[in-house]
Amino acid sequence: MEWTKPEFVEVKMDAEINSYQDDFSGI
């Protein structure tokens, strides 16, 4: 099991949240 850097996880979460907000605002 690889250890994932917290910074990388935060960036990935931010990217997912941003893309989700973009889709949501498109309604």
PyMOL Python script that loads the backbone (N, CA, C, O; Angstrom):
from pymol import cmd

cmd.read_pdbstr("""\
ATOM      1  N   MET A   1       0.861  -1.204   0.000  1.00  0.00           N
ATOM      2  CA  MET A   1       0.000   0.000   0.000  1.00  0.00           C
ATOM      3  C   MET A   1       0.889   1.243   0.000  1.00  0.00           C
ATOM      4  O   MET A   1       1.726   1.429   0.883  1.00  0.00           O
ATOM      5  N   GLU A   2       0.688   2.080  -1.004  1.00  0.00           N
ATOM      6  CA  GLU A   2       1.531   3.270  -1.105  1.00  0.00           C
ATOM      7  C   GLU A   2       0.985   4.388  -0.225  1.00  0.00           C
ATOM      8  O   GLU A   2      -0.218   4.489   0.013  1.00  0.00           O
ATOM      9  N   TRP A   3       1.918   5.234   0.255  1.00  0.00           N
ATOM     10  CA  TRP A   3       1.513   6.376   1.068  1.00  0.00           C
ATOM     11  C   TRP A   3       1.300   7.564   0.141  1.00  0.00           C
ATOM     12  O   TRP A   3       2.183   7.900  -0.649  1.00  0.00           O
ATOM     13  N   THR A   4       0.147   8.196   0.229  1.00  0.00           N
ATOM     14  CA  THR A   4      -0.131   9.350  -0.614  1.00  0.00           C
ATOM     15  C   THR A   4       0.114  10.630   0.174  1.00  0.00           C
ATOM     16  O   THR A   4      -0.332  10.762   1.314  1.00  0.00           O
ATOM     17  N   LYS A   5       0.818  11.560  -0.434  1.00  0.00           N
ATOM     18  CA  LYS A   5       1.114  12.818   0.257  1.00  0.00           C
ATOM     19  C   LYS A   5      -0.183  13.586   0.518  1.00  0.00           C
ATOM     20  O   LYS A   5      -1.026  13.682  -0.373  1.00  0.00           O
ATOM     21  N   PRO A   6      -0.352  14.123   1.698  1.00  0.00           N
ATOM     22  CA  PRO A   6      -1.560  14.908   2.020  1.00  0.00           C
ATOM     23  C   PRO A   6      -1.751  16.055   1.032  1.00  0.00           C
ATOM     24  O   PRO A   6      -2.880  16.368   0.657  1.00  0.00           O
ATOM     25  N   GLU A   7      -0.647  16.688   0.606  1.00  0.00           N
ATOM     26  CA  GLU A   7      -0.767  17.804  -0.331  1.00  0.00           C
ATOM     27  C   GLU A   7      -1.421  17.334  -1.626  1.00  0.00           C
ATOM     28  O   GLU A   7      -2.286  18.014  -2.178  1.00  0.00           O
ATOM     29  N   PHE A   8      -0.998  16.162  -2.105  1.00  0.00           N
ATOM     30  CA  PHE A   8      -1.555  15.626  -3.353  1.00  0.00           C
ATOM     31  C   PHE A   8      -3.041  15.328  -3.174  1.00  0.00           C
ATOM     32  O   PHE A   8      -3.846  15.598  -4.065  1.00  0.00           O
ATOM     33  N   VAL A   9      -3.395  14.775  -2.031  1.00  0.00           N
ATOM     34  CA  VAL A   9      -4.799  14.442  -1.768  1.00  0.00           C
ATOM     35  C   VAL A   9      -5.639  15.715  -1.748  1.00  0.00           C
ATOM     36  O   VAL A   9      -6.738  15.749  -2.301  1.00  0.00           O
ATOM     37  N   GLU A  10      -5.116  16.765  -1.107  1.00  0.00           N
ATOM     38  CA  GLU A  10      -5.867  18.018  -1.032  1.00  0.00           C
ATOM     39  C   GLU A  10      -6.077  18.600  -2.424  1.00  0.00           C
ATOM     40  O   GLU A  10      -7.166  19.074  -2.748  1.00  0.00           O
ATOM     41  N   VAL A  11      -5.035  18.563  -3.243  1.00  0.00           N
ATOM     42  CA  VAL A  11      -5.144  19.103  -4.601  1.00  0.00           C
ATOM     43  C   VAL A  11      -6.165  18.308  -5.393  1.00  0.00           C
ATOM     44  O   VAL A  11      -6.969  18.880  -6.128  1.00  0.00           O
ATOM     45  N   LYS A  12      -6.136  16.985  -5.246  1.00  0.00           N
ATOM     46  CA  LYS A  12      -7.079  16.136  -5.981  1.00  0.00           C
ATOM     47  C   LYS A  12      -8.506  16.434  -5.519  1.00  0.00           C
ATOM     48  O   LYS A  12      -9.415  16.531  -6.343  1.00  0.00           O
ATOM     49  N   MET A  13      -8.705  16.579  -4.222  1.00  0.00           N
ATOM     50  CA  MET A  13     -10.040  16.869  -3.694  1.00  0.00           C
ATOM     51  C   MET A  13     -10.522  18.215  -4.237  1.00  0.00           C
ATOM     52  O   MET A  13     -11.674  18.344  -4.651  1.00  0.00           O
ATOM     53  N   ASP A  14      -9.631  19.223  -4.234  1.00  0.00           N
ATOM     54  CA  ASP A  14     -10.005  20.543  -4.738  1.00  0.00           C
ATOM     55  C   ASP A  14     -10.427  20.449  -6.199  1.00  0.00           C
ATOM     56  O   ASP A  14     -11.411  21.066  -6.607  1.00  0.00           O
ATOM     57  N   ALA A  15      -9.686  19.681  -6.979  1.00  0.00           N
ATOM     58  CA  ALA A  15      -9.994  19.553  -8.408  1.00  0.00           C
ATOM     59  C   ALA A  15     -11.366  18.908  -8.591  1.00  0.00           C
ATOM     60  O   ALA A  15     -12.153  19.333  -9.437  1.00  0.00           O
ATOM     61  N   GLU A  16     -11.645  17.879  -7.791  1.00  0.00           N
ATOM     62  CA  GLU A  16     -12.939  17.195  -7.910  1.00  0.00           C
ATOM     63  C   GLU A  16     -14.069  18.123  -7.494  1.00  0.00           C
ATOM     64  O   GLU A  16     -15.118  18.154  -8.138  1.00  0.00           O
ATOM     65  N   ILE A  17     -13.863  18.878  -6.423  1.00  0.00           N
ATOM     66  CA  ILE A  17     -14.898  19.794  -5.942  1.00  0.00           C
ATOM     67  C   ILE A  17     -15.149  20.881  -6.983  1.00  0.00           C
ATOM     68  O   ILE A  17     -16.297  21.234  -7.254  1.00  0.00           O
ATOM     69  N   ASN A  18     -14.073  21.411  -7.566  1.00  0.00           N
ATOM     70  CA  ASN A  18     -14.216  22.464  -8.577  1.00  0.00           C
ATOM     71  C   ASN A  18     -14.984  21.944  -9.779  1.00  0.00           C
ATOM     72  O   ASN A  18     -15.874  22.627 -10.285  1.00  0.00           O
ATOM     73  N   SER A  19     -14.654  20.747 -10.244  1.00  0.00           N
ATOM     74  CA  SER A  19     -15.334  20.182 -11.414  1.00  0.00           C
ATOM     75  C   SER A  19     -16.798  19.916 -11.071  1.00  0.00           C
ATOM     76  O   SER A  19     -17.672  20.071 -11.923  1.00  0.00           O
ATOM     77  N   TYR A  20     -17.066  19.519  -9.833  1.00  0.00           N
ATOM     78  CA  TYR A  20     -18.446  19.258  -9.420  1.00  0.00           C
ATOM     79  C   TYR A  20     -19.239  20.568  -9.408  1.00  0.00           C
ATOM     80  O   TYR A  20     -20.387  20.616  -9.849  1.00  0.00           O
ATOM     81  N   GLN A  21     -18.605  21.634  -8.894  1.00  0.00           N
ATOM     82  CA  GLN A  21     -19.276  22.929  -8.849  1.00  0.00           C
ATOM     83  C   GLN A  21     -19.550  23.428 -10.262  1.00  0.00           C
ATOM     84  O   GLN A  21     -20.598  24.018 -10.525  1.00  0.00           O
ATOM     85  N   ASP A  22     -18.590  23.187 -11.188  1.00  0.00           N
ATOM     86  CA  ASP A  22     -18.784  23.614 -12.573  1.00  0.00           C
ATOM     87  C   ASP A  22     -20.000  22.908 -13.167  1.00  0.00           C
ATOM     88  O   ASP A  22     -20.822  23.541 -13.830  1.00  0.00           O
ATOM     89  N   ASP A  23     -20.116  21.607 -12.933  1.00  0.00           N
ATOM     90  CA  ASP A  23     -21.249  20.847 -13.465  1.00  0.00           C
ATOM     91  C   ASP A  23     -22.551  21.346 -12.840  1.00  0.00           C
ATOM     92  O   ASP A  23     -23.564  21.478 -13.526  1.00  0.00           O
ATOM     93  N   PHE A  24     -22.516  21.622 -11.535  1.00  0.00           N
ATOM     94  CA  PHE A  24     -23.713  22.034 -10.822  1.00  0.00           C
ATOM     95  C   PHE A  24     -24.181  23.415 -11.297  1.00  0.00           C
ATOM     96  O   PHE A  24     -25.379  23.651 -11.457  1.00  0.00           O
ATOM     97  N   SER A  25     -23.221  24.325 -11.521  1.00  0.00           N
ATOM     98  CA  SER A  25     -23.577  25.677 -11.951  1.00  0.00           C
ATOM     99  C   SER A  25     -24.076  25.675 -13.394  1.00  0.00           C
ATOM    100  O   SER A  25     -24.674  26.649 -13.850  1.00  0.00           O
ATOM    101  N   GLY A  26     -23.827  24.577 -14.111  1.00  0.00           N
ATOM    102  CA  GLY A  26     -24.251  24.489 -15.506  1.00  0.00           C
ATOM    103  C   GLY A  26     -25.737  24.223 -15.639  1.00  0.00           C
ATOM    104  O   GLY A  26     -26.282  24.275 -16.742  1.00  0.00           O
ATOM    105  N   ILE A  27     -26.403  23.937 -14.522  1.00  0.00           N
ATOM    106  CA  ILE A  27     -27.830  23.622 -14.573  1.00  0.00           C
ATOM    107  C   ILE A  27     -28.640  24.892 -14.878  1.00  0.00           C
ATOM    108  O   ILE A  27     -29.867  24.836 -14.962  1.00  0.00           O
TER     109      ILE A  27
END
""", "prot")
cmd.dss("prot")
cmd.show_as("cartoon", "prot")
cmd.util.cbc("prot")
cmd.orient("prot")
